[in-house]
Amino acid sequence: MTAKLTKVLPLTGKRLIVGFADGVSATVWLDRIDGPHDERFAALVDTALFRAARVDNDRVVWPNGASLAGELLYAQATRRPHTGS
């Protein structure tokens, strides 16, 4: 079980500071996350679009439809294997 995603702060270099309800906070690099990366993620090179990230329903979401699950980001933040979907 992972903690609920509570905050996201976009940084330069396609990095995100993510925070969770259990107090875990970390910087994650989008380019280092395994998983499907389609054209919606490719569009995040646009700085304005990338900086529009927000938390919605335990996910980081962007206006173009790209999203990352909180459990995936928690695994990155804690350096634990991601076993969810």
Phi and psi restraints in degrees (value plus and minus 20) as a CYANA .aco file:
   2 THR   PHI    -136.1   -96.1
   2 THR   PSI     141.8   181.8
   3 ALA   PHI    -100.0   -60.0
   3 ALA   PSI     134.8   174.8
   4 LYS   PHI     -89.5   -49.5
   4 LYS   PSI     114.8   154.8
   5 LEU   PHI     -89.0   -49.0
   5 LEU   PSI     106.8   146.8
   6 THR   PHI    -138.5   -98.5
   6 THR   PSI     -41.8    -1.8
   7 LYS   PHI    -172.0  -132.0
   7 LYS   PSI     134.2   174.2
   8 VAL   PHI    -162.8  -122.8
   8 VAL   PSI     117.2   157.2
   9 LEU   PHI    -152.6  -112.6
   9 LEU   PSI      89.0   129.0
  10 PRO   PHI     -90.5   -50.5
  10 PRO   PSI     118.6   158.6
  11 LEU   PHI    -140.9  -100.9
  11 LEU   PSI     153.6   193.6
  12 THR   PHI     -88.4   -48.4
  12 THR   PSI     142.9   182.9
  13 GLY   PHI      54.0    94.0
  13 GLY   PSI       6.5    46.5
  14 LYS   PHI      33.8    73.8
  14 LYS   PSI      25.1    65.1
  15 ARG   PHI    -133.8   -93.8
  15 ARG   PSI     130.0   170.0
  16 LEU   PHI    -150.0  -110.0
  16 LEU   PSI     115.8   155.8
  17 ILE   PHI    -111.6   -71.6
  17 ILE   PSI     104.1   144.1
  18 VAL   PHI    -137.8   -97.8
  18 VAL   PSI     125.7   165.7
  19 GLY   PHI    -150.7  -110.7
  19 GLY   PSI     129.8   169.8
  20 PHE   PHI    -148.6  -108.6
  20 PHE   PSI     139.7   179.7
  21 ALA   PHI     -80.9   -40.9
  21 ALA   PSI     -43.9    -3.9
  22 ASP   PHI    -107.1   -67.1
  22 ASP   PSI     -14.2    25.8
  23 GLY   PHI      76.3   116.3
  23 GLY   PSI     -29.8    10.2
  24 VAL   PHI     -86.2   -46.2
  24 VAL   PSI     113.9   153.9
  25 SER   PHI    -162.8  -122.8
  25 SER   PSI     118.8   158.8
  26 ALA   PHI    -179.2  -139.2
  26 ALA   PSI     141.0   181.0
  27 THR   PHI    -115.7   -75.7
  27 THR   PSI     107.8   147.8
  28 VAL   PHI    -139.4   -99.4
  28 VAL   PSI     124.5   164.5
  29 TRP   PHI    -119.8   -79.8
  29 TRP   PSI     103.5   143.5
  30 LEU   PHI     -78.0   -38.0
  30 LEU   PSI     -57.7   -17.7
  31 ASP   PHI     -89.0   -49.0
  31 ASP   PSI     -34.8     5.2
  32 ARG   PHI    -118.2   -78.2
  32 ARG   PSI     -18.9    21.1
  33 ILE   PHI    -110.1   -70.1
  33 ILE   PSI     104.6   144.6
  34 ASP   PHI     -96.1   -56.1
  34 ASP   PSI     127.7   167.7
  35 GLY   PHI     119.1   159.1
  35 GLY   PSI     158.5   198.5
  36 PRO   PHI     -88.6   -48.6
  36 PRO   PSI     110.5   150.5
  37 HIS   PHI    -149.1  -109.1
  37 HIS   PSI      84.0   124.0
  38 ASP   PHI    -121.9   -81.9
  38 ASP   PSI    -185.7  -145.7
  39 GLU   PHI     -81.1   -41.1
  39 GLU   PSI     -45.2    -5.2
  40 ARG   PHI     -85.4   -45.4
  40 ARG   PSI     -57.9   -17.9
  41 PHE   PHI     -93.7   -53.7
  41 PHE   PSI     -56.5   -16.5
  42 ALA   PHI     -79.6   -39.6
  42 ALA   PSI     -53.9   -13.9
  43 ALA   PHI     -88.8   -48.8
  43 ALA   PSI     -35.1     4.9
  44 LEU   PHI     -92.7   -52.7
  44 LEU   PSI     -19.1    20.9
  45 VAL   PHI     -87.5   -47.5
  45 VAL   PSI     -40.5    -0.5
  46 ASP   PHI     -89.9   -49.9
  46 ASP   PSI      93.0   133.0
  47 THR   PHI     -77.1   -37.1
  47 THR   PSI     -63.5   -23.5
  48 ALA   PHI     -82.5   -42.5
  48 ALA   PSI     -61.7   -21.7
  49 LEU   PHI     -85.9   -45.9
  49 LEU   PSI     -65.7   -25.7
  50 PHE   PHI     -80.0   -40.0
  50 PHE   PSI     -61.4   -21.4
  51 ARG   PHI     -91.9   -51.9
  51 ARG   PSI     -28.2    11.8
  52 ALA   PHI    -106.3   -66.3
  52 ALA   PSI     -10.8    29.2
  53 ALA   PHI     -79.6   -39.6
  53 ALA   PSI     124.7   164.7
  54 ARG   PHI    -170.4  -130.4
  54 ARG   PSI     145.5   185.5
  55 VAL   PHI    -113.2   -73.2
  55 VAL   PSI     112.7   152.7
  56 ASP   PHI    -168.0  -128.0
  56 ASP   PSI      97.7   137.7
  57 ASN   PHI      33.9    73.9
  57 ASN   PSI      29.8    69.8
  58 ASP   PHI      43.8    83.8
  58 ASP   PSI      11.0    51.0
  59 ARG   PHI    -158.0  -118.0
  59 ARG   PSI     132.6   172.6
  60 VAL   PHI    -111.0   -71.0
  60 VAL   PSI     107.1   147.1
  61 VAL   PHI    -147.0  -107.0
  61 VAL   PSI     132.9   172.9
  62 TRP   PHI    -143.0  -103.0
  62 TRP   PSI     137.4   177.4
  63 PRO   PHI     -79.6   -39.6
  63 PRO   PSI     -42.5    -2.5
  64 ASN   PHI    -106.8   -66.8
  64 ASN   PSI     -16.9    23.1
  65 GLY   PHI      80.4   120.4
  65 GLY   PSI     -29.3    10.7
  66 ALA   PHI     -86.2   -46.2
  66 ALA   PSI     123.8   163.8
  67 SER   PHI    -175.9  -135.9
  67 SER   PSI     135.5   175.5
  68 LEU   PHI    -151.5  -111.5
  68 LEU   PSI     113.6   153.6
  69 ALA   PHI     -90.9   -50.9
  69 ALA   PSI     122.6   162.6
  70 GLY   PHI     -78.2   -38.2
  70 GLY   PSI     -57.0   -17.0
  71 GLU   PHI     -85.5   -45.5
  71 GLU   PSI     -55.5   -15.5
  72 LEU   PHI     -86.5   -46.5
  72 LEU   PSI     -63.9   -23.9
  73 LEU   PHI     -87.6   -47.6
  73 LEU   PSI     -54.7   -14.7
  74 TYR   PHI     -84.6   -44.6
  74 TYR   PSI     -62.2   -22.2
  75 ALA   PHI     -80.1   -40.1
  75 ALA   PSI     -61.4   -21.4
  76 GLN   PHI     -85.7   -45.7
  76 GLN   PSI     -63.2   -23.2
  77 ALA   PHI     -85.9   -45.9
  77 ALA   PSI     -53.0   -13.0
  78 THR   PHI    -122.6   -82.6
  78 THR   PSI     -21.1    18.9
  79 ARG   PHI      37.6    77.6
  79 ARG   PSI      17.0    57.0
  80 ARG   PHI    -123.4   -83.4
  80 ARG   PSI     132.5   172.5
  81 PRO   PHI     -82.8   -42.8
  81 PRO   PSI     121.0   161.0
  82 HIS   PHI    -107.5   -67.5
  82 HIS   PSI     101.3   141.3
  83 THR   PHI    -133.8   -93.8
  83 THR   PSI     -22.2    17.8
  84 GLY   PHI    -106.2   -66.2
  84 GLY   PSI    -191.9  -151.9
